[in-house]
Amino acid sequence: MEEKLPEDLANLSELDEKSLLEVLTGRFTQNLIYTYIGDILVAINPFKYLSIYEKEVSQYKCHEKKSLPPHICAVADRAYQSMLGRLATGPKNQCIVISGESGAGKTESTKLLLRHIMELCKANSQLEQQILQVNPLLEAFGNAQTVMNDNSSRFGKYIQLRFQNSSVKGAKINEYLLEKSRVVHQDEGEQNFHIFYFMLAGISTEDKEIYGLLDPTRYRYLNGRFGKEDMVQAWRLKYAEVWNAMDMVGFEEQEKVDMMTILAGILSLGNIAFETTDSDALKVSEASRGWLKATAGQFGVQEEDLLKSLTCTTSVTRGEAIQRLHNQQQAEDARDSIAKVAYGRVFGWIVSKVNELLAPKVDCDVELNEIGILDIFGFENFAVNRFEQLCINLANEQLQYFFNHHIFLMEQKEYKEEGITWETITYKDNKPILDLFLTKPIGILSLLDEQSAFPQATDRNFVDKLNSKFKTAPNFEVVRNHTPLFTIVHYAGKVQYNASGFLEKNRDTIPANIRELFINSVTPLLSVLFAATISRTGTLMPRRAKLQVADDNFNSTRKQSVGAQFKRSLAVLMEKMFAAGPHFVRCIKPNRSKQPDQLDSKLVMDQLRYNGLMETIRIRRDGFSWRPKFREFAERFVCSLSCGIQVCLILDCVSCCVDYRSRICRRRYLALLAEIRRQRQAQREREEREEEEERRRQQLEEERRRRLELEQENRRPASPPVPLPRKKKPEPRPRSVLSTVLKAAHLAPVPRPRSKLFEVCYPVKYYTCIYEITFST
């Protein structure tokens, strides 16, 4: 009889690494791949099919945690019920964070979560099917075989399911950092994106002629390799599944044809080779002339225009067009950059198309709740780690920080605020590593952007700058080598990065003339893709090509580097997640050979350590897993509370209130809370008094200032009058005026005050003369 092993590691009587590993190993041997740590689920990838995903999963609906074994569907149910406010948490957006190494089973966990949430809500059957069909479609275009995983996600996605009450009303996909470099280069033992193999295996012979597809082993972007017959048969079925998924989601027939035509063009483009003539001029080799013609036809452009975009750059200076011829290396770089950008835009268009079709069909005023599911690339440490691995591992650092923040920082802070006797649990804080990457202006990404802005800068310059700035940083190690290398000490271990190609990948440039060429393509989809703009987070925003002339911000968005886009998108993602109620699924990879029923103890223990699961078990064992507000508690147990005889029974049943000590802590907490409230009220009253006094002081100061200004104004001497200009010459003085003056001579004269201005205008002698004439008369 098999030994009954604990389902929750927080219930272990002895807590050490040995006992932890023994329990997990024993459960894995019994095909029990799921284990709880309080409310956190640990999932070990079995690398095989298990029957635990059959009909019995329907039991995981509004169930008590201890009534059923640990399961991924239990996490889906808890998130769904929490979103509806049924678990004493109040209605609130939720997010499920699935983390782990590449090959630990994150993508499969995502599909199982989606399927069960759709089972729980049972709303719009067509919409549910469309949402479920999104995953196969995105996997085909965004996943690939690596040395660590046969179905590795080469991009990150955050799926937002949107609900009105208990019914799903729509969804949105946020995609992050597609590994576009995989289109043109794969390391030994790895493959290109799945869709290329599905397409070449699944398209009929007649359609291959239409698309211009040849034998798969002839394509350089596939390394001249293809699968064996059994694998080709599996790919053929996958292609039919992808085609059906596009139908289900709502793609038009012409859109699907255009998409496959562009993919065929990308494959043909990779076979264009260049050579130099005796006069050092660059031309397409004779052997690849046919590939150039095929590529131009598949892209819907003129052969001569495509060749010109590959072999030279045209710039306009002061109205004069200047051509700069490429050398062979520059032409090959231009070819590969076109392939990467074209594929990246196809993928971005698929995501935008899916979001358009899955958008909620409700009024904007209707408030929708959300459940977000994050399936993002796992931590990677290959023999050669490049720019993509740097970004992937940065994303995992951010997720680890999010986990630490919720499990350790926030929880222990709450215990402290509530006055609960608590021995602080230490954990490995990775905030310094995030600062190393993200700090402005001297973080790694900021320095990368700085070097990318200089055309003459090299990858070696970038690494030299890192060595100079961070040589004393505890999480950075200098590597003395002729190759531009540097090492980061991540939370999961040391990773050495090869910086060759960092600057070019961060710039993500394309030949200057290629955008205009593709906008004018006769292939409608290609025109739409290159007429689109790119957001600050790297999202494709398709628009009609004819609108681009008047409102084109392509040049401004192109200056946004890949690193800056990724940094921005991570910030937006974290903002969404911190505003939601989190649920964690920690995926564990049992072995590196991807074999079922094998568990490498050292590999598993390493993952448990750097994931902080030992500390997590300790805090879940010693802590309080359910902390409802009194109102939420009353709402849940309103029937029992109405009967005074059952009040004590209810209090005894509440988790973290099962003994006398907890009730004493509760009393102390209430007294402390009342004191805190009293102090806060006193503080508010004191602040209000201070604000009132400050307001009065400012009023008095303003009044005093006004009085001073008025007094200064009164002391200021009057300004001399400024005579107005005359509009016309004065008329001659009539004689009647003089006679009138003579008749009034007997009246006593009234002298007028003399102004200085008047004295300036007329001399004193003039006044005297007039005065004497008047009074003598």
QUIJO-V56020 format. One record per helix or strand. SS is the DSSP state (@ for helix, = for strand). FROM is the first residue (numbers start at 0). TO is the last residue. If there is no record, write none. Layout:
ss->SS from->FROM to->TO
ss->SS from->FROM to->TO
//
This chain:
ss->= from->7 to->7
ss->@ from->8 to->10
ss->@ from->16 to->28
ss->= from->33 to->36
ss->= from->39 to->43
ss->@ from->50 to->52
ss->@ from->54 to->58
ss->@ from->64 to->66
ss->@ from->71 to->83
ss->= from->93 to->98
ss->@ from->105 to->120
ss->@ from->124 to->141
ss->= from->142 to->143
ss->= from->151 to->152
ss->= from->155 to->163
ss->= from->166 to->175
ss->@ from->179 to->182
ss->= from->192 to->192
ss->@ from->193 to->201
ss->@ from->204 to->210
ss->@ from->215 to->217
ss->@ from->219 to->221
ss->@ from->228 to->248
ss->@ from->252 to->268
ss->= from->273 to->275
ss->= from->281 to->283
ss->@ from->285 to->298
ss->@ from->302 to->310
ss->= from->311 to->316
ss->= from->319 to->324
ss->@ from->327 to->357
ss->= from->368 to->374
ss->= from->384 to->384
ss->@ from->386 to->416
ss->@ from->430 to->437
ss->@ from->443 to->451
ss->@ from->458 to->469
ss->= from->475 to->477
ss->= from->484 to->489
ss->= from->492 to->497
ss->@ from->501 to->506
ss->@ from->513 to->518
ss->@ from->523 to->530
ss->= from->532 to->533
ss->= from->539 to->540
ss->@ from->544 to->546
ss->@ from->553 to->557
ss->@ from->561 to->577
ss->= from->580 to->587
ss->@ from->600 to->609
ss->@ from->612 to->621
ss->@ from->629 to->635
ss->@ from->637 to->640
ss->@ from->643 to->652
ss->@ from->659 to->714
ss->@ from->734 to->745
ss->@ from->755 to->760
ss->@ from->763 to->775
//
